[in-house]
Amino acid sequence: MDHKLHLGELAKPRLSEALLHRAARTLHEIKTRNEARYSQGGTSRPFEIRKERLRNRLQGATRPEEQFWKIVKTEVGWQRLLLSLYLDHLGAEWLRPFDAEVAAEVMGKPGEQWHPSRRRQVTHLFFQRFDLLSGLAFVCQRLRESYAEVNAELDSSVFALAKNRDIVFDSAGATKVASLVQQGETLHGLCERFAVPAKGRFIESLRQLYLLESLKKCRLGDDPPALEQIEAAKPETALESLRLGAAALRIIVRRVANEGRGRWPNAWQKWIVRLGCDPRLGRSSAEGAKWWGWATDAELRLAQQGVIGLSLRFFFDFLDGTVSVSQWRDRRKFLESLFDAGKIIDARLVLNWSCLQRLEPRLRDPWSIAHLSATTDETSMIALRCTEEVFIIEGTHNYGLRAFHRQFPVRGFWERSKKTYQDNELRISPSLCPVFVAHVATGSWVSKFFRELRYKFHVEWGDVHL
């Protein structure tokens, strides 16, 4: 009997979105767990017991170096054990320095012959200890050899490191990675792109370099978030043994000199003192040398000009509204012209209590700011030390312009011997001022000042352009 069998069309499988979502989430959790285990280098309990025994042998040895080489000759699996000890105790007196000789012994055969577990352990050592390894160049060479043999692996971190092995595994690896930061890329995003773990000496170096690189690549005068982060960590040692704040100041000053042609953007002036100290301290003091030891004389003068410009802007803010519009415009133009012509060597604000309270605490630098007591809430002053031994005191409200030659009328003022001055100390009587110019509404007081400077002080400031 002839049987004809006919199978109907099979139903298409239907997988719900919820089912796929759960599976994808499970895979992601497995991946995250494996990558975390890879980056942290997990070990078994028996391994930890053996490592503890080796540690005790080395710590208790009369001659730790001899004990070290005895372990190399006699202990089974000594390479993995010693690598783990170096990861935990690099720099200990009882553990031989991890120099090129030790690196060659401990890491054994060429990197292309390594088992993945060896590659993981040495990678972990590299990221955790990085610049503390005296045999770093040899470690990098072996890691590049090992990662050159990696093909497409499921672990995205391994694949990323294999792809970027010549960048990451280098004595200057952190610098190379930082230089490749993309516009607007966060530090977290940069680390993900190059598979850099979140802990260790490598990420510490990279974080500093990332902040400095952000400062190099931002537009001149921009105020990037990196500046606040640098301020918070400014004492840390960074490039070329410079403190992080000093390295940032070097970038800012040199960008102003080269790109800004010596003219300070307003947004950057406020960071000069905050990232280090007032450059008018010079380099002779310990504090000044700490932050400005890298600067040439020209760079130091440029930084000082930035602080002076900041003091002038503060004064303009306080002057606004205290005098008539025409007087305010003439006073500002006059002071800005002196500043632009390079006549102002030093400046110091003397603020009344009301103005001082309006100033942010972090900006109340005693080198730039003093308190003016026994005065009104409308009165503040600015004292200027200029070229050719000319000194000027300017003030808000109806305060007349006062100028002196070769000697300032208040002893110790420029040495910052006091933080508070009474109004009458700086409001020198017109009869005692070599030059006293009242601010008349017509603006003719500016021309009068320069005439008085010429006739009484024999100082010609013809290069000041109003």
Steps between C-alpha positions, in 0.01 A plus 500: 500500500644832395511750787548863420624700794468874492640735763342835535707820520675528834410799713763773518661526843393805691728632772360770720697820553499432875663160446774648281554782749552254786748296295693811397512621859634161615773508235593854603526396866726206408716727285529762777586235758766344278657837413510595868664167583748555215595849618535401866688177452309261727686214672408182684534429873784243455688754289466766773632254761807425290556870436480569874769241564731660244436843650596371845817340362611826339404720797678273746813446291832646619594543134175556307671508158653157549163369615341656190726309261458180704123528447560547125702174487287278723136616522244350260297774329729768645442744213131544567560514874770768475298708255220502753742602778628788288145610437433515876837610639701679232753726673526294820853472643483121509399470133762550232424799269307408189778594258566368149689194634215398730243575229684272255508215756147537638323544167690214341462418134412750225153651517368325189536168688309612809189329625205746530521475880862623493399785270219599737730500804773710337238738358362547849852567635560755222184702568528483878870586536588664167758775567619330821647210298871558434479226236199665332650505149558123507147437636354709217698311238373164626141624517511631143633161388221319683215721377629478142383136506146587609235461232131583534415401857168521677651719769476855366770624739755251364410591143532875573841450663617285209390768254673780695796302636764733350333800663411364844791266573774758495702682764316813383170314460296736717632800308420335166145411603436850640619661176231310308205635701223609266312829515252482787607147603482430874775323691265204550435484126872517423570215745227287348637557150849383602386242760679675787393366845347742750775448762879507501796722423423510128156658546644741759756622247241502223256708707762773550604494135138502387435817702811670362419386146148646538663830590727482195216424259227736626456835328719782630323656800241221542413396855488117479399281800858368498617821670296436814619139509862613464451753781367225730805280429763769435762370755524160327827423319441492125719561193878537536465501881287816477192525719177467307412865562843615379470288184160659429641851558779427254246405233285808565788750506659361184169497314442863597852588381475313168133503403386806693812706419535587866142616555323314779145371446284617791387146587857378551627781721305373801673160482857627534501517880249217545717247317818597684589821678537866413785527245604831657656292777771419246707184498730583791254383767421131556134557414582694185752241382247222557256641246713723275839329492438395138441855372747721317525865605275598208242234592501609863444864400213393275338311790544804723328713236207257508456547875530878465234495229271305732548760775411778254181322396399462866557870545288583195216292647514696825539831318185440298218712645716695745582784259338665200490310171753727327744484794468122521570465127805728516642331811463155350653605168788666684585192709455259209735712288769484768455124524509445121817710473669278762543784747348318799742269682288424806148579620323464831133555577402652834130427549249617756331235713184494288694438179724246670196300609374493140823340388512119489714364789736319262570833324600683818868454430696714752764565236241679283233610749518710818225631729418873512365592841354820649339590170160500326333213317555690173876539526759256368847567363756347269873560535728455198876454486612606154811519288750785552425487874160662465231415757129577456205484736156508338168479681126473459245778549667845526849375577760702307783341307826508699846428359841465666853451374767262630338454841151383591347697790400193705796305636492121449198518268660313209668253735148408623594565862138581591160366398295800616542873436295791623353737248714792619821302440434489125297820463816709491435873531514670157758741639732205571453336161760581231219446248133538589238502223130539568267307269315776323210409275662621177776239504776763479643349821663222293707745295584689817632184665745432216616865500562484875687172453725666242568827684528373859639149461676543161325182389371482145220250434436593141448134407177486704217520249164612635 
